Amino acid sequence: MRDIDISEVARLSGVRASALRHYEEKGLIVSIGRRGLRRLYDAEVLERLALIAVGRAAGFSLDEIAGMFGPGGPQIDRQVLADKADEIDATIRKLGAVRDGLRHAAACPAPSHMECPTFRRILRGAVNRGYGRQSSQFGKA
């Protein structure tokens, strides 16, 4: 494999050079030298950046992701992945409820939202139980 400089890594990965330097400071990636003032990386850095991107998309912090990289490659606890998937499922349910509430409010035939019984129930639920725990309140017509 050939060595690639930071600008090419940025171009190929879609990760800004400043983020690459930050990832290096956090120990997520390692440069293998320099060509002039530019950092050089082994081409395998692209796979590691893809893993970082997946981790970030899943909601893991950079520190959590760094903890998953061990000697010899990623060492990812499957229970941590299952727990994160459960967390994402809960977020999807909450966002689905919010979406349904917004759709109801947008289509509600009441003269104003404050006259809509469903919208008023949503507001009461938001005050009584706190926003984000409304999944059963939203979506009921």
ZAMIDO-763253 format. One line per 10 residues: number of its first residue (from 1); their letters; for each residue x, y, z of N, C-alpha, C, CB. Coordinates in steps of 0.1 Angstrom, whole numbers, plus 2048, in hexadecimal, padded with zeros to 3 digits. Glycine has a CB too. Example, Ala and Ser with C-alpha at 12.3 -4.5 7.8 and 13.67 -1.06 7.14 Angstrom:
1 = AS = 884:7C7:84E:87B:7D3:84E:884:7DF:84E:871:7D3:85A ~ 880:7EA:847:889:7F5:847:881:800:84F:88D:7FA:839
END
This chain:
1 = MRDIDISEVA = 808:7F4:800:800:800:800:809:80C:800:7F7:800:80C ~ 804:816:7FA:80B:823:7F9:808:82C:804:809:82A:7EB ~ 811:836:807:80E:840:811:806:84B:80A:81B:845:818 ~ 7FD:851:812:7F5:85C:80C:7F6:868:816:7E7:858:809 ~ 7F7:874:810:7F8:880:819:7EA:884:81D:7FF:88B:811 ~ 7EB:88D:827:7DF:891:82E:7D4:897:825:7E2:89B:839 ~ 7D8:89F:81B:7CE:8A5:811:7C7:89A:809:7D5:8AF:808 ~ 7CF:88F:805:7C8:884:7FE:7BF:87C:807:7D3:87B:7F8 ~ 7C3:87A:813:7BB:873:81D:7AE:87B:81F:7C2:871:82B ~ 7AF:888:820:7A3:891:822:79A:890:816:7A7:89F:824
11 = RLSGVRASAL = 7A0:890:80A:798:88F:7FE:791:882:7FC:7A1:892:7F1 ~ 798:877:7FF:793:869:7FD:789:866:808:79E:85F:7FD ~ 78B:86B:814:782:867:81F:776:871:821:78A:866:82B ~ 778:87D:81C:76E:888:81F:76F:88E:82D:760:882:81E ~ 77A:88B:834:77D:890:841:787:89B:840:783:884:84B ~ 784:8A7:845:78C:8B3:844:79A:8B0:84B:786:8BF:84B ~ 7A4:8B6:845:7B2:8B5:84B:7B2:8B8:859:7BC:8BD:843 ~ 7AB:8C3:85D:7AB:8C7:86C:7A5:8BB:874:7A3:8D3:86E ~ 79B:8B4:86F:796:8A9:877:7A0:89E:877:788:8A4:870 ~ 7A7:89B:86C:7B1:891:86C:7BC:894:877:7B8:890:85E
21 = RHYEEKGLIV = 7C0:8A0:878:7CA:8A4:882:7C4:8A2:890:7CE:8B2:880 ~ 7B7:8A5:892:7B1:8A3:89F:7B0:894:8A2:7A3:8A9:89F ~ 7AC:88C:898:7AC:87D:89A:7B9:878:89E:7A7:876:88D ~ 7C4:87E:898:7D1:879:89B:7D5:87D:8AA:7DB:87F:892 ~ 7D1:889:8AE:7D3:88D:8BC:7CC:884:8C6:7CF:89C:8BE ~ 7C0:87F:8C2:7B8:877:8CB:7BD:868:8CA:7A9:877:8C7 ~ 7C6:865:8C1:7CC:857:8C0:7C3:84E:8B7:7CD:851:8CE ~ 7BA:854:8B0:7B1:84C:8A7:7B8:848:89A:7A5:854:8A3 ~ 7C1:850:895:7C9:84D:889:7D8:851:88C:7C4:854:87D ~ 7E1:84B:884:7EF:84E:887:7F6:851:879:7F6:842:88D
31 = SIGRRGLRRL = 7FD:85C:879:804:85F:86D:811:857:86D:807:86F:86B ~ 816:854:861:822:84C:861:82F:854:85D:821:840:857 ~ 82D:861:85B:838:869:858:834:876:851:842:862:84F ~ 83D:87D:84B:83A:889:844:840:889:836:83E:895:84C ~ 83A:890:82D:840:894:820:840:8A3:821:838:88E:814 ~ 84B:8A9:823:84C:8B8:825:844:8BB:832:846:8BF:819 ~ 83A:8C4:831:832:8C7:83D:825:8BF:83E:82E:8D6:83C ~ 823:8B7:834:816:8AF:834:818:8A1:83B:811:8AD:826 ~ 80E:89E:843:80E:891:84A:80B:886:83F:804:890:855 ~ 811:87B:841:80F:86F:839:808:864:841:81C:869:833
41 = YDAEVLERLA = 7FF:85D:83A:7F8:852:840:7F9:846:838:7E9:856:843 ~ 7F8:83A:83E:7F7:82E:837:7E9:82D:831:7F9:821:840 ~ 7E7:828:825:7DA:827:81F:7CF:821:827:7DB:820:811 ~ 7D3:818:831:7C9:812:83A:7C2:81B:843:7D0:807:842 ~ 7C7:828:843:7C0:832:84C:7B2:834:847:7C8:83F:84B ~ 7B0:832:83A:7A2:834:834:798:82B:83A:7A3:832:825 ~ 79C:81E:83D:793:815:843:790:819:851:799:806:843 ~ 79B:81E:858:799:822:866:790:82E:866:7A6:825:86D ~ 791:837:85D:788:843:85C:77A:83F:859:78D:84D:851 ~ 778:834:851:76B:82F:84F:765:82A:85C:76B:824:844
51 = LIAVGRAAGF = 76D:823:864:768:81E:871:764:829:87A:772:815:877 ~ 76C:834:87A:76A:83F:882:75C:846:87E:775:84A:881 ~ 75A:847:871:74E:84D:86B:742:845:870:74F:84E:85C ~ 743:838:86F:738:82F:873:735:831:882:73A:820:870 ~ 740:831:88A:73E:834:898:738:841:89C:74C:833:89F ~ 73C:84B:895:737:859:897:728:859:893:73E:863:88F ~ 724:853:888:717:852:883:70E:84B:88D:716:84C:875 ~ 713:841:894:70C:839:89E:70B:841:8AB:713:82C:8A0 ~ 712:84C:8AC:711:854:8B9:71C:852:8C3:704:851:8BF ~ 726:84A:8BF:732:848:8C8:73A:855:8C8:73A:83C:8C4
61 = SLDEIAGMFG = 740:858:8D4:749:863:8D5:757:85F:8D0:74A:868:8E4 ~ 75F:868:8CD:76D:865:8C8:774:85D:8D2:774:872:8C4 ~ 772:860:8DF:779:859:8EA:774:84A:8EA:777:85F:8F7 ~ 767:848:8E8:762:83B:8E8:768:833:8DC:752:83B:8E7 ~ 768:83A:8D1:76E:833:8C5:77D:830:8C7:76C:83C:8B8 ~ 784:839:8CD:792:837:8CF:794:82B:8D8:799:843:8D6 ~ 78B:829:8E1:78C:81D:8EA:789:810:8E3:782:81E:8F5 ~ 783:811:8D7:780:805:8CF:78C:801:8C7:774:807:8C7 ~ 795:80A:8C5:7A1:806:8BD:7AC:801:8C6:7A6:813:8B5 ~ 7B0:7F5:8C4:7BA:7EF:8CC:7C5:7EA:8C3:7B5:7E3:8D4
71 = PGGPQIDRQV = 7D0:7E5:8C8:7DA:7DF:8C0:7D5:7D4:8B8:7E6:7DA:8C9 ~ 7D8:7D4:8AB:7D3:7C9:8A2:7C6:7CC:89C:7D3:7BD:8A9 ~ 7C0:7D8:89E:7B4:7DB:898:7A9:7DE:8A2:7AF:7D0:88F ~ 79D:7E1:89C:792:7E5:8A5:78E:7D9:8AE:786:7E9:89D ~ 78B:7DC:8BB:786:7D3:8C4:779:7D8:8CA:791:7D0:8D0 ~ 76E:7D5:8C4:761:7DB:8C7:759:7D1:8CF:75A:7DF:8BA ~ 755:7D5:8DA:74C:7CD:8E3:73E:7CC:8DD:74B:7D3:8F2 ~ 73A:7C0:8DA:72D:7BE:8D3:721:7C3:8DC:72B:7AF:8D0 ~ 722:7C2:8E9:718:7C7:8F2:717:7D6:8F1:71A:7C3:900 ~ 722:7DD:8EF:722:7EB:8EE:71B:7EF:8E1:731:7F1:8ED
81 = LADKADEIDA = 71D:7E7:8D6:716:7EA:8CA:707:7E7:8CB:71C:7E1:8BE ~ 703:7DD:8D2:6F5:7D9:8D4:6EE:7E4:8DC:6F3:7CC:8DB ~ 6F5:7E9:8E7:6F0:7F4:8EF:6EE:801:8E7:6F9:7F7:8FB ~ 6F8:804:8DE:6F7:810:8D6:6EB:80E:8CC:704:812:8CE ~ 6E9:802:8C7:6DE:800:8BD:6D1:802:8C5:6DF:7F2:8B7 ~ 6D0:7FD:8D1:6C4:800:8D9:6C1:80F:8DB:6C5:7F8:8E7 ~ 6CC:816:8DE:6CB:824:8E0:6C6:82B:8D3:6D9:82A:8E4 ~ 6CB:827:8C8:6C7:82C:8BB:6B8:829:8B9:6CF:827:8B0 ~ 6B4:81D:8BC:6A6:819:8BB:69D:822:8C3:6A3:80A:8BF ~ 6A1:825:8CF:699:82E:8D8:698:83C:8D2:69F:82F:8E6
91 = TIRKLGAVRD = 6A3:841:8CC:6A3:84E:8C6:69A:84E:8BA:6B2:852:8C2 ~ 69B:844:8B2:692:843:8A6:683:843:8AA:695:836:89E ~ 680:83C:8B5:672:83C:8BA:66E:84A:8BE:670:832:8C6 ~ 676:851:8C6:673:85F:8CA:672:868:8BE:67E:864:8D4 ~ 67B:867:8B5:67A:870:8A9:66E:86D:8A1:687:86F:8A1 ~ 66B:860:8A0:65E:85C:898:652:862:89F:65D:84D:898 ~ 652:862:8AC:647:868:8B3:646:878:8B1:648:865:8C3 ~ 652:87E:8B1:652:88C:8AF:64D:88F:8A0:661:892:8B1 ~ 652:887:897:64E:889:889:63F:887:888:655:87E:880 ~ 639:87D:88E:62B:87B:88D:623:886:893:627:86E:894
101 = GLRHAAACPA = 628:88C:89E:622:897:8A5:622:8A4:89C:628:89B:8B2 ~ 62E:8A6:895:62F:8B1:88C:625:8AF:880:63D:8B3:887 ~ 625:8A3:87B:61C:8A1:870:60D:8A3:874:61D:892:86A ~ 60A:89F:880:5FC:8A1:884:5F9:8B0:886:5FA:89A:892 ~ 603:8B7:88C:601:8C6:88E:600:8CD:880:60C:8CC:896 ~ 607:8C8:876:607:8CE:869:5F9:8CC:862:612:8C9:860 ~ 5F3:8C0:864:5E7:8BD:85D:5DA:8BE:866:5E8:8AE:859 ~ 5DC:8C2:872:5D0:8C3:87B:5C6:8CD:876:5D5:8C7:889 ~ 5B9:8C8:875:5AF:8D1:870:5AA:8DC:87A:5A3:8C9:86C ~ 5AE:8DB:887:5AA:8E5:891:5AE:8F3:88D:5B0:8E1:89F
111 = PSHMECPTFR = 5A6:8FD:890:5A9:90B:88C:5B7:90F:891:59E:914:892 ~ 5BB:90B:89C:5C9:90E:8A1:5CF:901:8A8:5CA:91A:8AA ~ 5DB:901:8A9:5E1:8F5:8B0:5DD:8F4:8BE:5F1:8F6:8AF ~ 5DB:900:8C5:5D7:900:8D3:5C9:8FB:8D5:5D8:90E:8D8 ~ 5C1:8FA:8CA:5B3:8F5:8CB:5B3:8E6:8C7:5AA:8FC:8C1 ~ 5BE:8E0:8C3:5BF:8D2:8BF:5C1:8CA:8CB:5CB:8D0:8B5 ~ 5B8:8C0:8CE:5BA:8B8:8DA:5C6:8B0:8DA:5AE:8AF:8DB ~ 5CA:8AB:8CF:5D7:8A3:8CE:5E3:8AB:8D1:5D8:89C:8C0 ~ 5E3:8B7:8CB:5EE:8C0:8CD:5EF:8C4:8DC:5ED:8CD:8C5 ~ 5E4:8C7:8E2:5E3:8CA:8F1:5E8:8BE:8F9:5D5:8CE:8F5
121 = RILRGAVNRG = 5E5:8B2:8F5:5E9:8A6:8FC:5F8:8A5:8FB:5E2:899:8F7 ~ 5FE:8A8:8EF:60C:8A8:8ED:613:8B2:8F7:610:8AB:8DF ~ 60D:8BE:8F7:613:8C8:900:613:8C4:90F:60C:8D5:8FE ~ 607:8BF:913:606:8BA:921:611:8AF:924:5F8:8B5:924 ~ 612:8A6:91B:61C:89B:91C:62A:8A1:91D:61B:891:911 ~ 62D:8AB:915:63B:8B1:915:63D:8B7:922:63C:8BB:90A ~ 633:8BE:928:635:8C5:935:636:8BA:941:62A:8CF:938 ~ 62D:8B1:940:62C:8A7:94B:637:89D:94C:61F:8A0:94A ~ 63C:899:940:646:88E:940:653:892:93A:641:883:939 ~ 654:89E:935:661:8A2:92F:662:89F:921:66D:89D:937
131 = YGRQSSQFGK = 667:8A7:919:669:8A5:90A:671:899:908:66E:8B1:903 ~ 66E:891:8FE:676:885:8FB:670:878:900:684:887:900 ~ 667:879:90A:661:86D:90F:652:86D:90A:661:86D:91E ~ 64F:873:8FF:642:875:8FA:63D:86A:8F0:640:882:8F4 ~ 645:860:8ED:642:858:8E2:634:853:8E1:64B:84C:8E2 ~ 62D:851:8ED:61F:84D:8EC:616:859:8EA:61C:845:8F9 ~ 61A:865:8ED:612:870:8EB:611:875:8DD:617:87C:8F4 ~ 61C:874:8D6:61C:878:8C8:616:86D:8BF:62B:87B:8C3 ~ 610:872:8B4:60B:868:8AB:5FD:863:8AD:615:85C:8AB ~ 5F8:866:8B9:5EA:863:8BC:5E1:86E:8B6:5E7:861:8CB
141 = A = 5D8:86A:8AE:5CF:875:8A8:5C2:876:8B0:5CC:871:899
END
